[in-house]
Every structure is written in C-alpha cells, then in structure tokens.
C-alpha cells in the first residue's frame, strides 16, 4: 500500500507542477495576449494549487509513513527550470545591453517575473515542509 501512496504523491506533485509551470510559460510566451490582471490571477491560482498539493499530500500520508525517499517530493521541481532560465537569460541580456533611456521591463513583465519567483518559492517551501514533516 505504501508504494501506491508514493506513486500517488509523485503523480500529484508532477501534475500540479506541470499545470502551474505551463500556465506561467504560456503567460511568458504569449504575454501580448494577457493583461497584468490575468497574470496576477494565474500567479494566485499557482499558489493555491501549490497549497492544495500540500494538503492533499498531508491527507494521503496521514498514517505517518514517510515516502521511501525525499526525492519523491522534489523530482518534479525540474519543471521550473525553463521559466527560471528564460527569465534569467532575459535579465542577463538586459544587464549586458543596458540602455538608460529605454525602460528595462514593462509592468506586465515585472508582474510575471515576480509571480514566477513567488510561485516557484512556494513550491520549494512546500516540498521542504513536507520533507521536514517526514512525509
């Protein structure tokens, strides 16, 4: 029974993270289609999905039997790498090609970058909390 719980937890983590990261990537790739309000709404959805993921894992593992390894909780965090890399690369290009007259980022880009940092931080903190609770 423990192995099926492990697989369920990993699947919940993966699906939740995939939905959140794809939503953020879509807002990045098609930023001209979304307003700042839509971006903030998606960031809030991402944070809510993260906490639903956390509480679902707590409920599934109520019997205090931990996962076989902490890797089960963090394996899907690899999905955050493309968004972080894309915006990190964009930031580095802005620093290298700095122009004093032109503003560096629009309000939408600032909201999106802040949202990605916030959501990914919530994902990491959720996993750290699950591991520290011995789940």
N, CA, C and O atoms as a GROMACS GRO file, in nm:
protein
  540
    1UNK      N    1   0.081  -0.120   0.000
    1UNK     CA    2   0.000   0.000   0.000
    1UNK      C    3   0.086   0.127   0.000
    1UNK      O    4   0.049   0.227  -0.060
    2UNK      N    5   0.200   0.122   0.068
    2UNK     CA    6   0.288   0.238   0.073
    2UNK      C    7   0.340   0.275  -0.065
    2UNK      O    8   0.351   0.393  -0.097
    3UNK      N    9   0.371   0.175  -0.147
    3UNK     CA   10   0.422   0.205  -0.281
    3UNK      C   11   0.317   0.277  -0.363
    3UNK      O   12   0.351   0.367  -0.439
    4UNK      N   13   0.191   0.240  -0.351
    4UNK     CA   14   0.087   0.308  -0.427
    4UNK      C   15   0.069   0.451  -0.377
    4UNK      O   16   0.039   0.541  -0.455
    5UNK      N   17   0.087   0.473  -0.245
    5UNK     CA   18   0.080   0.610  -0.192
    5UNK      C   19   0.196   0.693  -0.245
    5UNK      O   20   0.178   0.810  -0.278
    6UNK      N   21   0.314   0.634  -0.253
    6UNK     CA   22   0.429   0.705  -0.307
    6UNK      C   23   0.404   0.746  -0.451
    6UNK      O   24   0.430   0.860  -0.490
    7UNK      N   25   0.352   0.653  -0.530
    7UNK     CA   26   0.324   0.683  -0.671
    7UNK      C   27   0.217   0.791  -0.683
    7UNK      O   28   0.226   0.877  -0.770
    8UNK      N   29   0.116   0.787  -0.596
    8UNK     CA   30   0.010   0.887  -0.600
    8UNK      C   31   0.064   1.025  -0.563
    8UNK      O   32   0.029   1.124  -0.626
    9UNK      N   33   0.149   1.030  -0.462
    9UNK     CA   34   0.209   1.158  -0.420
    9UNK      C   35   0.294   1.216  -0.533
    9UNK      O   36   0.283   1.334  -0.564
   10UNK      N   37   0.377   1.134  -0.593
   10UNK     CA   38   0.463   1.181  -0.702
   10UNK      C   39   0.378   1.229  -0.820
   10UNK      O   40   0.409   1.330  -0.882
   11UNK      N   41   0.271   1.156  -0.850
   11UNK     CA   42   0.184   1.194  -0.961
   11UNK      C   43   0.113   1.328  -0.930
   11UNK      O   44   0.102   1.414  -1.018
   12UNK      N   45   0.067   1.345  -0.806
   12UNK     CA   46   0.003   1.471  -0.768
   12UNK      C   47   0.102   1.587  -0.780
   12UNK      O   48   0.069   1.691  -0.836
   13UNK      N   49   0.224   1.568  -0.729
   13UNK     CA   50   0.327   1.672  -0.740
   13UNK      C   51   0.353   1.705  -0.887
   13UNK      O   52   0.357   1.823  -0.924
   14UNK      N   53   0.371   1.604  -0.969
   14UNK     CA   54   0.405   1.625  -1.109
   14UNK      C   55   0.294   1.698  -1.184
   14UNK      O   56   0.320   1.794  -1.256
   15UNK      N   57   0.170   1.653  -1.167
   15UNK     CA   58   0.058   1.714  -1.239
   15UNK      C   59   0.038   1.858  -1.194
   15UNK      O   60   0.018   1.947  -1.277
   16UNK      N   61   0.041   1.881  -1.064
   16UNK     CA   62   0.024   2.017  -1.013
   16UNK      C   63   0.133   2.110  -1.066
   16UNK      O   64   0.104   2.219  -1.115
   17UNK      N   65   0.256   2.066  -1.055
   17UNK     CA   66   0.368   2.149  -1.101
   17UNK      C   67   0.362   2.171  -1.252
   17UNK      O   68   0.392   2.280  -1.300
   18UNK      N   69   0.324   2.069  -1.326
   18UNK     CA   70   0.313   2.082  -1.471
   18UNK      C   71   0.208   2.187  -1.509
   18UNK      O   72   0.232   2.270  -1.596
   19UNK      N   73   0.093   2.184  -1.444
   19UNK     CA   74  -0.012   2.282  -1.471
   19UNK      C   75   0.036   2.423  -1.438
   19UNK      O   76   0.018   2.515  -1.518
   20UNK      N   77   0.098   2.439  -1.324
   20UNK     CA   78   0.145   2.570  -1.281
   20UNK      C   79   0.253   2.623  -1.375
   20UNK      O   80   0.246   2.737  -1.420
   21UNK      N   81   0.353   2.540  -1.405
   21UNK     CA   82   0.464   2.586  -1.490
   21UNK      C   83   0.420   2.612  -1.632
   21UNK      O   84   0.466   2.708  -1.694
   22UNK      N   85   0.330   2.529  -1.687
   22UNK     CA   86   0.280   2.554  -1.823
   22UNK      C   87   0.199   2.683  -1.829
   22UNK      O   88   0.209   2.759  -1.925
   23UNK      N   89   0.119   2.707  -1.726
   23UNK     CA   90   0.044   2.832  -1.722
   23UNK      C   91   0.136   2.954  -1.720
   23UNK      O   92   0.112   3.051  -1.791
   24UNK      N   93   0.240   2.947  -1.638
   24UNK     CA   94   0.336   3.058  -1.633
   24UNK      C   95   0.412   3.071  -1.764
   24UNK      O   96   0.438   3.183  -1.809
   25UNK      N   97   0.447   2.959  -1.826
   25UNK     CA   98   0.520   2.966  -1.954
   25UNK      C   99   0.430   3.023  -2.064
   25UNK      O  100   0.477   3.100  -2.148
   26UNK      N  101   0.303   2.985  -2.064
   26UNK     CA  102   0.210   3.038  -2.164
   26UNK      C  103   0.196   3.190  -2.145
   26UNK      O  104   0.190   3.264  -2.243
   27UNK      N  105   0.191   3.235  -2.020
   27UNK     CA  106   0.184   3.379  -1.995
   27UNK      C  107   0.314   3.448  -2.040
   27UNK      O  108   0.312   3.565  -2.078
   28UNK      N  109   0.425   3.376  -2.036
   28UNK     CA  110   0.552   3.431  -2.082
   28UNK      C  111   0.557   3.435  -2.235
   28UNK      O  112   0.589   3.539  -2.293
   29UNK      N  113   0.525   3.324  -2.298
   29UNK     CA  114   0.536   3.314  -2.444
   29UNK      C  115   0.434   3.401  -2.516
   29UNK      O  116   0.463   3.456  -2.622
   30UNK      N  117   0.316   3.412  -2.459
   30UNK     CA  118   0.210   3.489  -2.523
   30UNK      C  119   0.171   3.609  -2.436
   30UNK      O  120   0.053   3.637  -2.414
   31UNK      N  121   0.272   3.679  -2.389
   31UNK     CA  122   0.249   3.789  -2.296
   31UNK      C  123   0.164   3.900  -2.356
   31UNK      O  124   0.095   3.972  -2.283
   32UNK      N  125   0.166   3.915  -2.487
   32UNK     CA  126   0.086   4.018  -2.551
   32UNK      C  127  -0.063   3.988  -2.547
   32UNK      O  128  -0.145   4.077  -2.572
   33UNK      N  129  -0.100   3.863  -2.517
   33UNK     CA  130  -0.241   3.824  -2.509
   33UNK      C  131  -0.299   3.840  -2.368
   33UNK      O  132  -0.421   3.830  -2.350
   34UNK      N  133  -0.215   3.865  -2.270
   34UNK     CA  134  -0.262   3.867  -2.132
   34UNK      C  135  -0.235   4.002  -2.068
   34UNK      O  136  -0.135   4.068  -2.094
   35UNK      N  137  -0.329   4.040  -1.983
   35UNK     CA  138  -0.311   4.165  -1.908
   35UNK      C  139  -0.238   4.135  -1.777
   35UNK      O  140  -0.216   4.019  -1.742
   36UNK      N  141  -0.203   4.240  -1.707
   36UNK     CA  142  -0.137   4.224  -1.578
   36UNK      C  143  -0.233   4.154  -1.481
   36UNK      O  144  -0.191   4.071  -1.401
   37UNK      N  145  -0.360   4.188  -1.489
   37UNK     CA  146  -0.462   4.127  -1.403
   37UNK      C  147  -0.469   3.975  -1.426
   37UNK      O  148  -0.477   3.899  -1.330
   38UNK      N  149  -0.465   3.932  -1.552
   38UNK     CA  150  -0.466   3.789  -1.582
   38UNK      C  151  -0.342   3.720  -1.529
   38UNK      O  152  -0.349   3.608  -1.479
   39UNK      N  153  -0.229   3.785  -1.541
   39UNK     CA  154  -0.104   3.728  -1.491
   39UNK      C  155  -0.109   3.713  -1.340
   39UNK      O  156  -0.070   3.609  -1.287
   40UNK      N  157  -0.155   3.816  -1.270
   40UNK     CA  158  -0.166   3.808  -1.124
   40UNK      C  159  -0.266   3.699  -1.084
   40UNK      O  160  -0.243   3.627  -0.987
   41UNK      N  161  -0.375   3.688  -1.159
   41UNK     CA  162  -0.473   3.582  -1.131
   41UNK      C  163  -0.409   3.444  -1.146
   41UNK      O  164  -0.434   3.355  -1.065
   42UNK      N  165  -0.326   3.426  -1.250
   42UNK     CA  166  -0.262   3.297  -1.268
   42UNK      C  167  -0.160   3.269  -1.158
   42UNK      O  168  -0.146   3.154  -1.116
   43UNK      N  169  -0.092   3.370  -1.112
   43UNK     CA  170   0.003   3.352  -1.002
   43UNK      C  171  -0.073   3.307  -0.876
   43UNK      O  172  -0.028   3.218  -0.805
   44UNK      N  173  -0.187   3.369  -0.850
   44UNK     CA  174  -0.269   3.329  -0.735
   44UNK      C  175  -0.318   3.186  -0.753
   44UNK      O  176  -0.318   3.108  -0.657
   45UNK      N  177  -0.360   3.150  -0.872
   45UNK     CA  178  -0.401   3.011  -0.900
   45UNK      C  179  -0.284   2.916  -0.875
   45UNK      O  180  -0.303   2.809  -0.816
   46UNK      N  181  -0.165   2.954  -0.917
   46UNK     CA  182  -0.048   2.869  -0.895
   46UNK      C  183  -0.018   2.848  -0.748
   46UNK      O  184   0.014   2.737  -0.706
   47UNK      N  185  -0.030   2.954  -0.668
   47UNK     CA  186  -0.006   2.942  -0.525
   47UNK      C  187  -0.114   2.856  -0.460
   47UNK      O  188  -0.084   2.773  -0.375
   48UNK      N  189  -0.240   2.876  -0.499
   48UNK     CA  190  -0.349   2.795  -0.444
   48UNK      C  191  -0.330   2.648  -0.480
   48UNK      O  192  -0.349   2.561  -0.395
   49UNK      N  193  -0.292   2.619  -0.604
   49UNK     CA  194  -0.267   2.480  -0.644
   49UNK      C  195  -0.152   2.419  -0.564
   49UNK      O  196  -0.155   2.300  -0.532
   50UNK      N  197  -0.052   2.499  -0.533
   50UNK     CA  198   0.060   2.451  -0.452
   50UNK      C  199   0.012   2.410  -0.313
   50UNK      O  200   0.051   2.305  -0.263
   51UNK      N  201  -0.071   2.492  -0.253
   51UNK     CA  202  -0.120   2.458  -0.119
   51UNK      C  203  -0.221   2.344  -0.121
   51UNK      O  204  -0.228   2.268  -0.025
   52UNK      N  205  -0.299   2.332  -0.227
   52UNK     CA  206  -0.387   2.216  -0.241
   52UNK      C  207  -0.301   2.090  -0.252
   52UNK      O  208  -0.334   1.987  -0.192
   53UNK      N  209  -0.193   2.097  -0.327
   53UNK     CA  210  -0.099   1.986  -0.339
   53UNK      C  211  -0.044   1.948  -0.202
   53UNK      O  212  -0.035   1.830  -0.169
   54UNK      N  213  -0.006   2.048  -0.124
   54UNK     CA  214   0.050   2.024   0.009
   54UNK      C  215  -0.051   1.953   0.098
   54UNK      O  216  -0.020   1.851   0.161
   55UNK      N  217  -0.171   2.006   0.105
   55UNK     CA  218  -0.272   1.946   0.194
   55UNK      C  219  -0.319   1.810   0.144
   55UNK      O  220  -0.354   1.724   0.225
   56UNK      N  221  -0.321   1.789   0.014
   56UNK     CA  222  -0.355   1.656  -0.039
   56UNK      C  223  -0.249   1.554   0.003
   56UNK      O  224  -0.282   1.441   0.040
   57UNK      N  225  -0.123   1.593  -0.003
   57UNK     CA  226  -0.016   1.502   0.039
   57UNK      C  227  -0.023   1.473   0.188
   57UNK      O  228  -0.001   1.359   0.230
   58UNK      N  229  -0.053   1.572   0.269
   58UNK     CA  230  -0.068   1.552   0.413
   58UNK      C  231  -0.182   1.454   0.441
   58UNK      O  232  -0.168   1.364   0.524
   59UNK      N  233  -0.294   1.471   0.371
   59UNK     CA  234  -0.409   1.381   0.392
   59UNK      C  235  -0.379   1.238   0.348
   59UNK      O  236  -0.418   1.143   0.415
   60UNK      N  237  -0.310   1.223   0.238
   60UNK     CA  238  -0.278   1.089   0.188
   60UNK      C  239  -0.182   1.018   0.281
   60UNK      O  240  -0.192   0.898   0.302
   61UNK      N  241  -0.089   1.093   0.338
   61UNK     CA  242   0.014   1.034   0.424
   61UNK      C  243  -0.018   1.053   0.573
   61UNK      O  244   0.074   1.067   0.654
   62UNK      N  245  -0.145   1.054   0.609
   62UNK     CA  246  -0.184   1.075   0.748
   62UNK      C  247  -0.130   0.969   0.843
   62UNK      O  248  -0.111   0.996   0.962
   63UNK      N  249  -0.107   0.849   0.793
   63UNK     CA  250  -0.065   0.740   0.881
   63UNK      C  251   0.082   0.751   0.923
   63UNK      O  252   0.137   0.660   0.983
   64UNK      N  253   0.144   0.864   0.890
   64UNK     CA  254   0.282   0.896   0.931
   64UNK      C  255   0.387   0.803   0.871
   64UNK      O  256   0.499   0.796   0.922
   65UNK      N  257   0.353   0.732   0.766
   65UNK     CA  258   0.455   0.653   0.697
   65UNK      C  259   0.517   0.741   0.590
   65UNK      O  260   0.449   0.780   0.496
   66UNK      N  261   0.645   0.773   0.604
   66UNK     CA  262   0.707   0.866   0.508
   66UNK      C  263   0.730   0.801   0.372
   66UNK      O  264   0.726   0.679   0.356
   67UNK      N  265   0.754   0.887   0.275
   67UNK     CA  266   0.796   0.837   0.144
   67UNK      C  267   0.929   0.765   0.160
   67UNK      O  268   1.005   0.792   0.252
   68UNK      N  269   0.956   0.673   0.068
   68UNK     CA  270   1.082   0.600   0.074
   68UNK      C  271   1.201   0.694   0.064
   68UNK      O  272   1.307   0.666   0.120
   69UNK      N  273   1.185   0.803  -0.007
   69UNK     CA  274   1.295   0.897  -0.027
   69UNK      C  275   1.239   1.038  -0.044
   69UNK      O  276   1.127   1.055  -0.092
   70UNK      N  277   1.317   1.137  -0.005
   70UNK     CA  278   1.276   1.275  -0.024
   70UNK      C  279   1.277   1.313  -0.171
   70UNK      O  280   1.221   1.416  -0.208
   71UNK      N  281   1.340   1.232  -0.256
   71UNK     CA  282   1.344   1.259  -0.400
   71UNK      C  283   1.204   1.258  -0.459
   71UNK      O  284   1.177   1.328  -0.556
   72UNK      N  285   1.114   1.179  -0.401
   72UNK     CA  286   0.975   1.175  -0.448
   72UNK      C  287   0.906   1.309  -0.439
   72UNK      O  288   0.816   1.338  -0.517
   73UNK      N  289   0.948   1.392  -0.344
   73UNK     CA  290   0.886   1.523  -0.329
   73UNK      C  291   0.949   1.628  -0.419
   73UNK      O  292   0.883   1.726  -0.453
   74UNK      N  293   1.074   1.612  -0.458
   74UNK     CA  294   1.140   1.720  -0.532
   74UNK      C  295   1.170   1.687  -0.678
   74UNK      O  296   1.220   1.773  -0.750
   75UNK      N  297   1.141   1.567  -0.722
   75UNK     CA  298   1.175   1.528  -0.860
   75UNK      C  299   1.109   1.616  -0.964
   75UNK      O  300   1.169   1.646  -1.068
   76UNK      N  301   0.986   1.658  -0.939
   76UNK     CA  302   0.915   1.737  -1.039
   76UNK      C  303   0.955   1.884  -1.042
   76UNK      O  304   0.912   1.958  -1.131
   77UNK      N  305   1.035   1.928  -0.947
   77UNK     CA  306   1.077   2.069  -0.946
   77UNK      C  307   1.165   2.103  -1.066
   77UNK      O  308   1.192   2.220  -1.092
   78UNK      N  309   1.209   2.002  -1.138
   78UNK     CA  310   1.285   2.023  -1.262
   78UNK      C  311   1.200   2.101  -1.363
   78UNK      O  312   1.253   2.170  -1.450
   79UNK      N  313   1.068   2.088  -1.352
   79UNK     CA  314   0.978   2.158  -1.444
   79UNK      C  315   0.987   2.310  -1.431
   79UNK      O  316   0.945   2.382  -1.522
   80UNK      N  317   1.040   2.360  -1.321
   80UNK     CA  318   1.052   2.504  -1.302
   80UNK      C  319   1.173   2.562  -1.374
   80UNK      O  320   1.183   2.684  -1.392
   81UNK      N  321   1.264   2.478  -1.417
   81UNK     CA  322   1.389   2.525  -1.478
   81UNK      C  323   1.367   2.608  -1.605
   81UNK      O  324   1.432   2.711  -1.620
   82UNK      N  325   1.278   2.569  -1.698
   82UNK     CA  326   1.264   2.651  -1.820
   82UNK      C  327   1.221   2.795  -1.794
   82UNK      O  328   1.278   2.887  -1.852
   83UNK      N  329   1.122   2.816  -1.708
   83UNK     CA  330   1.078   2.953  -1.679
   83UNK      C  331   1.186   3.035  -1.612
   83UNK      O  332   1.210   3.150  -1.649
   84UNK      N  333   1.252   2.976  -1.514
   84UNK     CA  334   1.358   3.047  -1.442
   84UNK      C  335   1.474   3.077  -1.537
   84UNK      O  336   1.531   3.186  -1.532
   85UNK      N  337   1.510   2.982  -1.621
   85UNK     CA  338   1.619   3.000  -1.717
   85UNK      C  339   1.586   3.108  -1.819
   85UNK      O  340   1.670   3.193  -1.850
   86UNK      N  341   1.464   3.106  -1.871
   86UNK     CA  342   1.423   3.204  -1.971
   86UNK      C  343   1.430   3.345  -1.915
   86UNK      O  344   1.485   3.435  -1.979
   87UNK      N  345   1.375   3.365  -1.795
   87UNK     CA  346   1.377   3.499  -1.739
   87UNK      C  347   1.515   3.536  -1.688
   87UNK      O  348   1.551   3.654  -1.690
   88UNK      N  349   1.593   3.440  -1.642
   88UNK     CA  350   1.731   3.468  -1.603
   88UNK      C  351   1.814   3.513  -1.722
   88UNK      O  352   1.892   3.607  -1.712
   89UNK      N  353   1.796   3.444  -1.835
   89UNK     CA  354   1.866   3.481  -1.959
   89UNK      C  355   1.824   3.620  -2.004
   89UNK      O  356   1.907   3.701  -2.046
   90UNK      N  357   1.694   3.649  -1.995
   90UNK     CA  358   1.643   3.781  -2.032
   90UNK      C  359   1.702   3.889  -1.942
   90UNK      O  360   1.738   3.997  -1.989
   91UNK      N  361   1.713   3.860  -1.813
   91UNK     CA  362   1.770   3.956  -1.718
   91UNK      C  363   1.917   3.982  -1.750
   91UNK      O  364   1.962   4.097  -1.746
   92UNK      N  365   1.993   3.876  -1.779
   92UNK     CA  366   2.134   3.891  -1.812
   92UNK      C  367   2.151   3.974  -1.940
   92UNK      O  368   2.239   4.060  -1.947
   93UNK      N  369   2.066   3.949  -2.041
   93UNK     CA  370   2.073   4.029  -2.164
   93UNK      C  371   2.042   4.175  -2.136
   93UNK      O  372   2.103   4.264  -2.195
   94UNK      N  373   1.947   4.202  -2.048
   94UNK     CA  374   1.916   4.341  -2.012
   94UNK      C  375   2.032   4.409  -1.943
   94UNK      O  376   2.058   4.527  -1.967
   95UNK      N  377   2.104   4.336  -1.858
   95UNK     CA  378   2.218   4.394  -1.790
   95UNK      C  379   2.330   4.424  -1.889
   95UNK      O  380   2.393   4.530  -1.882
   96UNK      N  381   2.354   4.332  -1.982
   96UNK     CA  382   2.460   4.350  -2.081
   96UNK      C  383   2.426   4.461  -2.178
   96UNK      O  384   2.512   4.542  -2.212
   97UNK      N  385   2.302   4.466  -2.223
   97UNK     CA  386   2.258   4.566  -2.320
   97UNK      C  387   2.179   4.678  -2.253
   97UNK      O  388   2.073   4.716  -2.302
   98UNK      N  389   2.229   4.729  -2.144
   98UNK     CA  390   2.154   4.830  -2.070
   98UNK      C  391   2.147   4.960  -2.149
   98UNK      O  392   2.244   5.004  -2.211
   99UNK      N  393   2.030   5.018  -2.145
   99UNK     CA  394   2.004   5.145  -2.211
   99UNK      C  395   1.936   5.235  -2.108
   99UNK      O  396   1.831   5.200  -2.055
  100UNK      N  397   1.995   5.349  -2.081
  100UNK     CA  398   1.945   5.436  -1.975
  100UNK      C  399   1.810   5.496  -2.013
  100UNK      O  400   1.726   5.518  -1.925
  101UNK      N  401   1.788   5.524  -2.139
  101UNK     CA  402   1.667   5.592  -2.183
  101UNK      C  403   1.546   5.497  -2.185
  101UNK      O  404   1.438   5.534  -2.140
  102UNK      N  405   1.565   5.377  -2.236
  102UNK     CA  406   1.455   5.281  -2.252
  102UNK      C  407   1.429   5.208  -2.120
  102UNK      O  408   1.522   5.162  -2.055
  103UNK      N  409   1.300   5.198  -2.080
  103UNK     CA  410   1.272   5.120  -1.959
  103UNK      C  411   1.305   4.973  -1.982
  103UNK      O  412   1.284   4.920  -2.091
  104UNK      N  413   1.356   4.909  -1.880
  104UNK     CA  414   1.402   4.771  -1.895
  104UNK      C  415   1.288   4.673  -1.909
  104UNK      O  416   1.292   4.585  -1.995
  105UNK      N  417   1.184   4.685  -1.826
  105UNK     CA  418   1.073   4.589  -1.828
  105UNK      C  419   0.940   4.663  -1.816
  105UNK      O  420   0.929   4.766  -1.750
  106UNK      N  421   0.841   4.606  -1.882
  106UNK     CA  422   0.706   4.661  -1.870
  106UNK      C  423   0.647   4.615  -1.736
  106UNK      O  424   0.703   4.530  -1.668
  107UNK      N  425   0.534   4.673  -1.700
  107UNK     CA  426   0.466   4.633  -1.577
  107UNK      C  427   0.425   4.487  -1.584
  107UNK      O  428   0.431   4.415  -1.485
  108UNK      N  429   0.383   4.443  -1.703
  108UNK     CA  430   0.344   4.303  -1.721
  108UNK      C  431   0.461   4.210  -1.697
  108UNK      O  432   0.447   4.108  -1.629
  109UNK      N  433   0.577   4.243  -1.751
  109UNK     CA  434   0.696   4.159  -1.731
  109UNK      C  435   0.737   4.155  -1.584
  109UNK      O  436   0.776   4.050  -1.533
  110UNK      N  437   0.729   4.268  -1.517
  110UNK     CA  438   0.764   4.273  -1.374
  110UNK      C  439   0.668   4.186  -1.295
  110UNK      O  440   0.710   4.112  -1.206
  111UNK      N  441   0.538   4.194  -1.326
  111UNK     CA  442   0.439   4.111  -1.257
  111UNK      C  443   0.466   3.963  -1.284
  111UNK      O  444   0.455   3.881  -1.193
  112UNK      N  445   0.501   3.930  -1.407
  112UNK     CA  446   0.526   3.790  -1.443
  112UNK      C  447   0.652   3.738  -1.377
  112UNK      O  448   0.652   3.627  -1.323
  113UNK      N  449   0.760   3.814  -1.380
  113UNK     CA  450   0.885   3.772  -1.316
  113UNK      C  451   0.863   3.754  -1.165
  113UNK      O  452   0.906   3.655  -1.107
  114UNK      N  453   0.798   3.851  -1.104
  114UNK     CA  454   0.770   3.842  -0.960
  114UNK      C  455   0.682   3.721  -0.930
  114UNK      O  456   0.703   3.651  -0.831
  115UNK      N  457   0.583   3.699  -1.015
  115UNK     CA  458   0.494   3.584  -0.996
  115UNK      C  459   0.566   3.452  -1.008
  115UNK      O  460   0.541   3.360  -0.929
  116UNK      N  461   0.654   3.440  -1.106
  116UNK     CA  462   0.730   3.315  -1.123
  116UNK      C  463   0.817   3.291  -1.001
  116UNK      O  464   0.824   3.179  -0.951
  117UNK      N  465   0.884   3.395  -0.955
  117UNK     CA  466   0.968   3.380  -0.835
  117UNK      C  467   0.882   3.340  -0.715
  117UNK      O  468   0.921   3.252  -0.638
  118UNK      N  469   0.767   3.403  -0.698
  118UNK     CA  470   0.680   3.374  -0.585
  118UNK      C  471   0.624   3.232  -0.590
  118UNK      O  472   0.628   3.161  -0.489
  119UNK      N  473   0.574   3.191  -0.705
  119UNK     CA  474   0.517   3.057  -0.718
  119UNK      C  475   0.625   2.950  -0.700
  119UNK      O  476   0.603   2.851  -0.630
  120UNK      N  477   0.740   2.968  -0.764
  120UNK     CA  478   0.846   2.868  -0.750
  120UNK      C  479   0.900   2.862  -0.607
  120UNK      O  480   0.937   2.754  -0.559
  121UNK      N  481   0.904   2.976  -0.539
  121UNK     CA  482   0.944   2.976  -0.399
  121UNK      C  483   0.842   2.901  -0.314
  121UNK      O  484   0.879   2.825  -0.224
  122UNK      N  485   0.714   2.921  -0.342
  122UNK     CA  486   0.610   2.847  -0.269
  122UNK      C  487   0.622   2.697  -0.294
  122UNK      O  488   0.605   2.617  -0.202
  123UNK      N  489   0.652   2.657  -0.418
  123UNK     CA  490   0.670   2.514  -0.448
  123UNK      C  491   0.787   2.456  -0.368
  123UNK      O  492   0.775   2.348  -0.310
  124UNK      N  493   0.898   2.527  -0.366
  124UNK     CA  494   1.016   2.478  -0.294
  124UNK      C  495   0.988   2.472  -0.144
  124UNK      O  496   1.023   2.373  -0.079
  125UNK      N  497   0.926   2.576  -0.090
  125UNK     CA  498   0.896   2.577   0.053
  125UNK      C  499   0.797   2.467   0.092
  125UNK      O  500   0.806   2.408   0.199
  126UNK      N  501   0.701   2.440   0.002
  126UNK     CA  502   0.606   2.331   0.026
  126UNK      C  503   0.679   2.198   0.037
  126UNK      O  504   0.652   2.120   0.127
  127UNK      N  505   0.771   2.173  -0.055
  127UNK     CA  506   0.844   2.047  -0.054
  127UNK      C  507   0.934   2.036   0.068
  127UNK      O  508   0.945   1.929   0.128
  128UNK      N  509   0.998   2.147   0.106
  128UNK     CA  510   1.082   2.145   0.226
  128UNK      C  511   0.997   2.115   0.349
  128UNK      O  512   1.039   2.038   0.436
  129UNK      N  513   0.880   2.174   0.356
  129UNK     CA  514   0.792   2.147   0.470
  129UNK      C  515   0.746   2.003   0.473
  129UNK      O  516   0.742   1.942   0.580
  130UNK      N  517   0.712   1.946   0.357
  130UNK     CA  518   0.672   1.805   0.352
  130UNK      C  519   0.786   1.715   0.397
  130UNK      O  520   0.764   1.619   0.472
  131UNK      N  521   0.907   1.744   0.351
  131UNK     CA  522   1.023   1.662   0.390
  131UNK      C  523   1.050   1.678   0.538
  131UNK      O  524   1.082   1.580   0.605
  132UNK      N  525   1.039   1.799   0.591
  132UNK     CA  526   1.067   1.820   0.733
  132UNK      C  527   0.960   1.757   0.822
  132UNK      O  528   0.988   1.722   0.936
  133UNK      N  529   0.838   1.741   0.770
  133UNK     CA  530   0.734   1.672   0.846
  133UNK      C  531   0.748   1.521   0.836
  133UNK      O  532   0.665   1.446   0.887
  134UNK      N  533   0.854   1.478   0.770
  134UNK     CA  534   0.881   1.335   0.748
  134UNK      C  535   0.775   1.270   0.663
  134UNK      O  536   0.738   1.155   0.684
  135UNK      N  537   0.726   1.346   0.566
  135UNK     CA  538   0.632   1.291   0.468
  135UNK      C  539   0.704   1.283   0.337
  135UNK      O  540   0.646   1.240   0.237
   0.00000   0.00000   0.00000
